[in-house]
Amino acid sequence: MATDLLRPGLRLLFCGYNPSLLSGTTGRHYAHPGNRFWRVLHAAGITERLRKPEEDEALLDEGIGFTNLCPRPTRRADELSREEIRTGAEALETKLERYRPATVAYTGIGVYKWFRATSKAGWGVQPEPAVPGVADVVVPSPSGLNRMRFEELVEHYRVLKRFVEGSRP
């Protein structure tokens, strides 16, 4: 299972729906070959070079961590039950209060909507953070199931990068 990669003082925490089946097997975040996460991070300038899922833990030293709304691996996020989502949202809020990352990037608008139990959310920085002092930013899911063009995905992550760099103390 892909375990949380968290520590106090992170500048950026990525929060996905839940691990893919491959991430669940390998224990690495965004491990499915159809997931564009690592390529998008590099193209947006968030990482200096193209990383591999096996290097996810090394990003902690760069102030970047990983978690998910729900821990159970599935093929698709819509396989999660309402109870799993509710339990996951409570656990995520506790993690954010404990670790207090500067920014949480929710990789998918549905992740944020499920977490906040709202139907109202848009791309980018959200007006009301879930945890005071922790900025919430919604970026599109890099999953291969998301049909958004690569360049469009990258532009959303560039906005995230600019925000994170501007919000550093």
Secondary structure, DSSP 8 states (H G I E B T S, - for coil): ----B--TT-SEEEEESS--HHHHHH--TT-STT--HHHHHHHTTSSSS---GGGGGGGGGGTEEEEES--S--SSGGGS-HHHHHHHHHHHHHHHHHH--SEEEEESHHHHHHHHT-S---SEE-SS-SSTT-EEEEE---STTS---HHHHHHHHHHHHHHHHHH--
